[in-house]
Amino acid sequence: MNAQEKHTKREKRKISKRPIEGVSGVYFGKGRFLRVVDQPKNKPGFVSTISNTATNFQMASKFGNIGLVAHNYLGGRLFHDVEIGDNIHVMDGFGRTRIYKVKETLRYQAVNPRSTRSNFIELETRQLCTASDVFKRVYKGKHHLVLQTCIKKGSNDEWGRKFVIAYPR
């Protein structure tokens, strides 16, 4: 086995087939990377205010999924550039990577933007949904990755919510 084959074999071992635990970073390609921090215990509404950072949403992991939330004017600005078909590399602190492929983007208008319990209007269908309906739609189901950020409209930074949903490759 030559040096290139050994390197390729070593790199393949680092790509995990299981969900990544202890997510420490996410790479979008083209030099776009976010560090990931955990939410403090029992603070499911916490979102980091550190630039170039996403927050690991505790409640998503209760359903076997990864949820990364970020403010739209900080790390979440990168979520708006992600398109269906893009690959997202999720990394842990041990050099392991799991690749996810973006399959869907959901956009909702918040009826009461400052409330975490607001009802939402799905922008494509105009259907009214409760916060619980949106949570179940986005965070439950077969293992997947969710990127969540707010949608700004006019001067309102929290007018709506955007969810990018990606499944393991």
Secondary structure, DSSP 4 states (H G I P E B T S, - for coil): --HHHHHHHHHHHHB-SSPPSSEEEEEEETTEEEEEEEPPTT-TT----STTEEEE-HHHHTTT-EEEE--TTTGGGGGGG--TT-EEEEEETTS-EEEEEEEEEEEEEESSTT-TT--EEETTT--EE-HHHHHHHHHSSSS-EEEEEEEEETTEEEEEEEEEEEEE-
